[in-house]
């Protein structure tokens, strides 16, 4: 699903509109920060902060490279974020350790942008389809915690729901997503 409002912000960013960049930053900071911090788990906070900053700097300098007909805006941001995380790790000379922990499908892909984009789009499509199959309250929790970077406590407070309810929704959603993704992988292998 295209986010036309965000894409319009990017058009304004291409025109060096700092206000549009700040609005874009505010809108996607939680998602990018959560993603970078998850990839860079085990690194110190400044390493993740550097990757986050580099991601938004790239958007500021290269907003014109986004093509909504090729990928969703969030997919584009995830690809940029992943690339920036790997760049930071290379700079820290620890990328070999992290690469060994990556799934086989991701190894070496960052050297081939097309492969990275295709894998990212495929994984994002599968994940989006799986998320869409969840009941709306579970979809909401998954998006807020994993895509926007909120804590379970923040989600509970914002919705005036008990923390236990949010954690239950999250657990049920993750269990169902895990099953759906395993079924998808099993279907691909047969």
BELRACOR-V21003 format. One record per backbone hydrogen bond with DSSP energy under -1.0 kcal/mol. CO is the residue of the C=O (numbers start at 1). NH is the residue of the N-H. E is the energy in kcal/mol with one decimal. If there is no record, write none. Layout:
co & nh & e
CO & NH & E
CO & NH & E
This chain:
co & nh & e
3 & 7 & -2.3
4 & 8 & -2.3
5 & 9 & -1.7
6 & 10 & -2.0
7 & 11 & -1.7
8 & 12 & -1.9
9 & 13 & -2.2
10 & 14 & -2.4
12 & 17 & -1.9
13 & 16 & -2.2
17 & 21 & -1.9
18 & 22 & -2.4
19 & 23 & -2.1
20 & 24 & -2.6
21 & 25 & -2.8
22 & 26 & -2.8
23 & 27 & -2.0
24 & 28 & -2.1
25 & 29 & -2.0
28 & 32 & -2.5
29 & 33 & -3.3
30 & 34 & -2.4
31 & 35 & -2.2
32 & 36 & -2.9
33 & 37 & -2.7
34 & 38 & -1.7
35 & 39 & -2.3
36 & 40 & -2.6
38 & 41 & -1.1
40 & 43 & -2.5
44 & 47 & -1.3
44 & 48 & -1.1
45 & 49 & -2.5
46 & 50 & -2.0
47 & 51 & -1.8
48 & 52 & -2.4
49 & 53 & -2.6
50 & 54 & -2.7
51 & 55 & -2.1
52 & 56 & -2.0
53 & 57 & -2.3
54 & 58 & -2.4
55 & 59 & -2.1
56 & 60 & -2.3
57 & 61 & -2.3
58 & 62 & -2.8
62 & 65 & -2.2
63 & 66 & -1.4
67 & 70 & -2.0
67 & 71 & -1.5
72 & 76 & -2.3
73 & 77 & -2.4
74 & 78 & -2.5
75 & 79 & -2.5
76 & 80 & -2.4
77 & 81 & -3.0
78 & 82 & -2.8
79 & 83 & -2.4
80 & 84 & -2.8
81 & 85 & -2.6
82 & 86 & -2.4
83 & 87 & -2.4
84 & 88 & -2.5
85 & 89 & -2.5
86 & 90 & -2.6
87 & 91 & -2.3
88 & 92 & -1.9
89 & 94 & -2.3
90 & 93 & -1.4
94 & 98 & -1.5
95 & 99 & -3.1
96 & 100 & -1.7
98 & 101 & -1.0
103 & 106 & -2.1
106 & 109 & -1.4
108 & 111 & -1.2
109 & 112 & -1.7
112 & 116 & -2.4
113 & 117 & -2.7
114 & 118 & -2.7
115 & 119 & -2.9
116 & 120 & -2.8
117 & 121 & -2.8
118 & 122 & -2.7
119 & 123 & -2.9
120 & 124 & -2.7
121 & 125 & -2.7
122 & 126 & -2.5
123 & 127 & -2.7
124 & 128 & -3.1
125 & 129 & -2.6
126 & 130 & -2.3
127 & 131 & -2.9
128 & 132 & -2.5
129 & 133 & -1.0
131 & 134 & -1.6
135 & 139 & -2.2
136 & 140 & -2.5
137 & 141 & -1.7
138 & 142 & -2.4
139 & 143 & -2.6
140 & 144 & -2.4
141 & 145 & -2.5
142 & 146 & -2.6
143 & 147 & -1.3
143 & 148 & -1.8
144 & 150 & -2.7
151 & 155 & -2.1
152 & 156 & -2.5
153 & 157 & -2.5
154 & 158 & -2.5
155 & 159 & -1.7
156 & 161 & -2.3
162 & 166 & -1.8
163 & 167 & -2.6
164 & 168 & -2.2
165 & 169 & -2.6
166 & 170 & -2.6
167 & 171 & -2.6
168 & 172 & -2.8
169 & 173 & -2.6
170 & 174 & -2.8
171 & 175 & -2.5
172 & 176 & -2.3
173 & 177 & -2.9
174 & 178 & -2.7
175 & 179 & -2.3
176 & 180 & -2.8
177 & 181 & -2.8
178 & 182 & -2.4
179 & 183 & -2.6
180 & 184 & -2.2
181 & 185 & -2.5
182 & 186 & -2.6
183 & 187 & -2.4
184 & 188 & -2.0
185 & 189 & -1.8
186 & 190 & -1.0
